[in-house]
C-alpha cells in the first residue's frame, strides 16, 4: 500500500514540475534600438512602442490560411521535421496523452493546433515545425 502511495506522489510531483516548466514565460530577446533607427523608412509605425513588435509581424503562422500553412510546412528541412516531433512529444505530451499523427488529416490537425499552440506557448517556428511533423505523418 505504501509503494502505491509513493508512486502516486511521485507522479503528482512530476506532473506539477512539467506544468511549471511548460507555463514559465519565455524570455524575449532584447531588441537593439540603434539598428532600428537606421531602417526608419521601412518601420516608422513599429517605432511607436516596443510592445507592438510581436504583433507588428505581417502574418504569424497561426494567422495563415490552411493552404498557406500547408505550403509553408511542406518546405521544412528534415531537421525541422525532427524538431517538430520532439516538440510534439515534449510540449503536447505534458498536458494530455499524445494522439497518433495518423489519427487525423491535416485539416483536423490544423483546427486542433490553433488553440493548442497558444496553450502550449509555442513560438511561431515551433508551431510550424510541429505542424510539419504532423503533416508528414497524418492521415492522407
Residue frames as qw, qx, qy, qz and C-alpha x, y, z in Angstrom:
[[0.000, 0.885, 0.466, 0.000, 0.00, 0.00, 0.00],
 [0.330, -0.778, 0.091, 0.526, 2.85, 2.37, 0.84],
 [0.406, -0.141, 0.571, 0.700, 4.56, 1.90, -2.53],
 [0.199, 0.642, 0.644, 0.365, 1.34, 2.78, -4.37],
 [0.174, -0.935, -0.241, 0.195, 1.04, 5.97, -2.35],
 [0.420, -0.575, 0.329, 0.621, 4.70, 6.83, -3.05],
 [0.385, 0.196, 0.662, 0.613, 4.20, 6.22, -6.78],
 [0.074, 0.828, 0.528, 0.177, 1.15, 8.50, -6.82],
 [0.286, -0.880, -0.013, 0.379, 3.05, 11.23, -5.01],
 [0.455, -0.310, 0.502, 0.667, 5.99, 10.88, -7.37],
 [0.297, 0.471, 0.670, 0.491, 3.67, 11.07, -10.38],
 [0.069, -0.924, -0.372, 0.043, 1.93, 14.11, -8.95],
 [0.375, -0.733, 0.192, 0.534, 5.25, 15.86, -8.37],
 [0.441, -0.004, 0.623, 0.646, 6.32, 15.02, -11.91],
 [0.181, 0.703, 0.606, 0.325, 3.12, 16.44, -13.38],
 [0.198, -0.938, -0.172, 0.229, 3.42, 19.61, -11.30],
 [0.443, -0.520, 0.377, 0.626, 7.06, 20.04, -12.35],
 [0.375, 0.261, 0.666, 0.590, 6.19, 19.54, -16.03],
 [0.044, 0.859, 0.491, 0.135, 3.35, 22.01, -15.76],
 [0.316, -0.855, 0.018, 0.410, 5.60, 24.57, -14.06],
 [0.443, -0.273, 0.519, 0.678, 8.25, 24.18, -16.75],
 [0.272, 0.453, 0.690, 0.495, 5.70, 24.48, -19.52],
 [0.066, -0.888, -0.448, -0.080, 4.00, 27.55, -18.02],
 [0.433, -0.597, 0.018, 0.675, 7.05, 29.67, -17.32],
 [0.412, 0.887, 0.062, -0.197, 7.21, 32.70, -19.60],
 [0.805, 0.205, 0.156, 0.535, 9.91, 32.63, -22.23],
 [0.285, -0.645, 0.061, 0.706, 12.46, 35.40, -22.20],
 [0.555, 0.805, 0.206, 0.030, 12.10, 37.72, -25.16],
 [0.693, 0.096, 0.076, 0.711, 15.30, 38.64, -26.98],
 [0.158, -0.729, -0.126, 0.654, 16.43, 42.17, -26.31],
 [0.546, 0.703, 0.322, 0.322, 15.98, 44.46, -29.30],
 [0.470, -0.258, 0.028, 0.844, 18.63, 47.00, -30.06],
 [0.195, 0.858, 0.330, -0.341, 17.21, 50.47, -30.63],
 [0.111, -0.661, 0.402, 0.624, 20.21, 51.58, -32.69],
 [0.241, -0.006, 0.839, 0.488, 19.71, 49.08, -35.50],
 [0.223, 0.670, 0.708, -0.032, 16.04, 50.04, -35.87],
 [0.027, 0.830, 0.076, -0.552, 16.86, 53.72, -36.29],
 [0.155, -0.386, 0.621, 0.664, 18.88, 53.05, -39.44],
 [0.006, 0.240, 0.856, 0.458, 15.87, 51.46, -41.12],
 [0.174, 0.387, 0.502, -0.754, 13.30, 54.03, -40.04],
 [0.360, 0.221, -0.395, -0.816, 11.88, 54.36, -43.54],
 [0.480, -0.055, -0.810, -0.333, 10.51, 50.83, -43.57],
 [0.465, -0.395, -0.766, 0.202, 9.36, 50.63, -39.96],
 [0.040, -0.359, 0.148, -0.920, 8.03, 54.02, -38.98],
 [0.665, -0.440, -0.185, -0.574, 4.88, 52.59, -37.41],
 [0.860, -0.221, -0.437, 0.145, 6.72, 49.95, -35.39],
 [0.412, 0.249, -0.411, 0.774, 8.86, 52.54, -33.61],
 [0.396, -0.612, -0.080, -0.680, 5.89, 53.82, -31.60],
 [0.655, -0.540, 0.395, -0.351, 6.26, 51.16, -28.91],
 [0.115, 0.419, -0.900, -0.031, 8.41, 48.13, -28.24],
 [0.535, 0.067, 0.733, -0.415, 5.35, 46.18, -27.07],
 [0.726, 0.510, 0.127, -0.443, 3.91, 46.07, -30.57],
 [0.122, 0.566, -0.750, -0.319, 6.90, 44.28, -32.13],
 [0.319, 0.023, 0.946, -0.048, 5.29, 40.87, -31.63],
 [0.466, 0.603, 0.600, -0.244, 2.08, 41.99, -33.30],
 [0.236, 0.771, -0.215, -0.550, 3.77, 44.09, -35.98],
 [0.317, -0.152, 0.854, 0.384, 4.77, 40.99, -37.93],
 [0.391, 0.116, -0.465, -0.786, 2.93, 40.82, -41.22],
 [0.855, -0.152, -0.219, -0.445, 1.50, 37.39, -40.50],
 [0.382, -0.435, 0.790, -0.203, 2.23, 34.73, -37.97],
 [0.129, 0.064, -0.957, -0.253, 1.94, 31.06, -38.88],
 [0.136, 0.384, 0.831, -0.380, -1.31, 30.83, -36.93],
 [0.311, 0.598, 0.165, -0.720, -2.84, 33.67, -38.99],
 [0.114, 0.289, -0.724, -0.616, -2.19, 31.98, -42.35],
 [0.810, 0.121, -0.094, -0.566, -4.92, 30.22, -44.30],
 [0.879, -0.154, 0.449, -0.037, -4.89, 26.41, -44.29],
 [0.813, 0.547, 0.063, 0.190, -3.49, 26.39, -47.84],
 [0.204, 0.850, -0.366, 0.319, -0.69, 28.80, -46.90],
 [0.600, -0.575, 0.522, -0.192, 0.13, 26.75, -43.80],
 [0.936, 0.106, 0.329, 0.068, 0.40, 23.58, -45.88],
 [0.617, 0.727, -0.112, 0.278, 2.63, 25.38, -48.37],
 [0.109, -0.831, 0.450, -0.307, 4.86, 26.63, -45.55],
 [0.690, -0.435, 0.557, -0.158, 5.20, 23.28, -43.79],
 [0.936, 0.309, 0.162, 0.040, 5.79, 21.29, -46.96],
 [0.541, 0.729, -0.264, 0.327, 9.13, 23.07, -47.41],
 [0.533, -0.764, 0.339, -0.130, 10.63, 22.36, -43.99],
 [0.332, 0.561, -0.757, 0.055, 14.01, 20.66, -43.70],
 [0.745, -0.127, -0.654, 0.026, 14.49, 17.18, -42.25],
 [0.320, 0.032, -0.586, 0.743, 15.90, 18.78, -39.10],
 [0.333, -0.136, 0.128, -0.924, 12.81, 20.95, -38.70],
 [0.761, -0.168, -0.451, -0.434, 10.52, 17.91, -39.10],
 [0.640, -0.073, -0.673, 0.364, 12.56, 16.11, -36.43],
 [0.042, 0.093, -0.409, 0.907, 12.32, 19.18, -34.17],
 [0.559, -0.198, -0.186, -0.783, 8.56, 19.11, -34.71],
 [0.775, -0.182, -0.600, -0.080, 8.38, 15.53, -33.49],
 [0.462, -0.020, -0.588, 0.664, 10.48, 16.37, -30.43],
 [0.176, -0.132, 0.190, -0.957, 8.39, 19.44, -29.60],
 [0.675, -0.218, -0.398, -0.581, 5.15, 17.50, -30.12],
 [0.734, -0.184, -0.634, 0.160, 6.27, 14.79, -27.71],
 [0.374, -0.028, -0.491, 0.787, 7.69, 17.20, -25.13],
 [0.169, -0.029, 0.165, -0.971, 5.13, 20.01, -25.05],
 [0.635, -0.145, -0.352, -0.673, 1.89, 18.35, -26.17],
 [0.706, -0.120, -0.697, 0.033, 2.53, 15.25, -24.12],
 [0.173, 0.106, -0.608, 0.768, 2.89, 17.16, -20.86],
 [0.411, -0.011, 0.250, -0.876, -0.80, 18.05, -20.66],
 [0.841, 0.160, 0.197, -0.478, -2.53, 15.14, -22.34],
 [0.748, -0.034, 0.631, 0.203, -2.00, 11.77, -23.95],
 [0.042, 0.455, -0.520, -0.722, -0.44, 12.10, -27.39],
 [0.785, 0.440, 0.293, -0.323, -2.61, 11.28, -30.36],
 [0.661, 0.015, 0.568, 0.490, -1.09, 9.37, -33.25],
 [0.053, 0.434, -0.274, -0.857, -0.36, 11.76, -36.12],
 [0.125, -0.050, -0.828, -0.545, -2.23, 9.38, -38.45],
 [0.054, 0.461, 0.819, -0.337, -5.41, 9.72, -36.40],
 [0.245, 0.804, 0.281, -0.463, -6.40, 12.94, -38.25],
 [0.608, 0.565, 0.262, 0.492, -5.97, 14.50, -41.65],
 [0.405, 0.089, -0.116, 0.902, -4.04, 17.78, -41.92],
 [0.240, -0.556, -0.245, -0.757, -7.23, 19.85, -41.75],
 [0.725, -0.585, -0.355, -0.083, -8.13, 18.23, -38.45],
 [0.700, -0.215, -0.231, 0.640, -4.65, 18.80, -37.07],
 [0.204, 0.319, 0.041, 0.925, -4.63, 22.46, -38.09],
 [0.456, -0.632, -0.282, -0.559, -8.01, 23.01, -36.37],
 [0.795, -0.501, -0.296, 0.171, -6.74, 21.32, -33.20],
 [0.645, -0.014, -0.133, 0.753, -3.40, 23.13, -33.24],
 [0.036, 0.682, 0.155, 0.714, -4.95, 26.59, -33.48],
 [0.516, -0.774, 0.024, -0.367, -6.00, 26.79, -29.80],
 [0.921, -0.322, -0.051, 0.214, -3.47, 24.25, -28.52],
 [0.635, 0.370, -0.113, 0.669, -0.41, 26.12, -29.82],
 [0.141, -0.721, 0.116, -0.668, -1.39, 29.06, -27.64],
 [0.805, -0.557, 0.019, -0.204, -1.94, 26.85, -24.58],
 [0.921, -0.086, -0.001, 0.380, 1.44, 25.18, -25.12],
 [0.155, -0.912, 0.161, 0.343, 3.04, 28.60, -25.65],
 [0.775, 0.165, 0.391, 0.468, 4.65, 27.50, -28.91],
 [0.081, -0.565, 0.255, 0.781, 6.71, 30.03, -30.78],
 [0.640, 0.582, -0.085, -0.494, 5.79, 30.63, -34.40],
 [0.345, 0.521, -0.764, -0.162, 8.68, 28.41, -35.54],
 [0.218, -0.099, 0.929, -0.281, 7.78, 25.63, -33.09],
 [0.625, 0.393, 0.404, -0.540, 4.16, 25.76, -34.27],
 [0.592, 0.603, -0.367, -0.388, 5.31, 25.44, -37.87],
 [0.169, 0.419, -0.892, 0.010, 7.66, 22.53, -37.08],
 [0.400, 0.076, 0.826, -0.391, 5.01, 20.60, -35.13],
 [0.667, 0.517, 0.166, -0.510, 2.52, 21.18, -37.95],
 [0.444, 0.593, -0.615, -0.272, 5.15, 19.93, -40.41],
 [0.089, -0.228, 0.956, -0.162, 5.73, 16.78, -38.40],
 [0.522, 0.293, 0.655, -0.460, 2.00, 16.12, -38.18],
 [0.588, 0.609, -0.151, -0.511, 1.56, 16.89, -41.89],
 [0.294, 0.491, -0.800, -0.179, 4.21, 14.34, -42.87],
 [0.050, 0.047, -0.980, 0.187, 2.56, 11.65, -40.72],
 [0.489, 0.175, 0.372, -0.770, -1.14, 12.50, -40.90],
 [0.574, 0.359, 0.735, -0.037, -3.97, 10.55, -42.48],
 [0.052, -0.219, 0.495, 0.839, -3.90, 11.21, -46.20]]
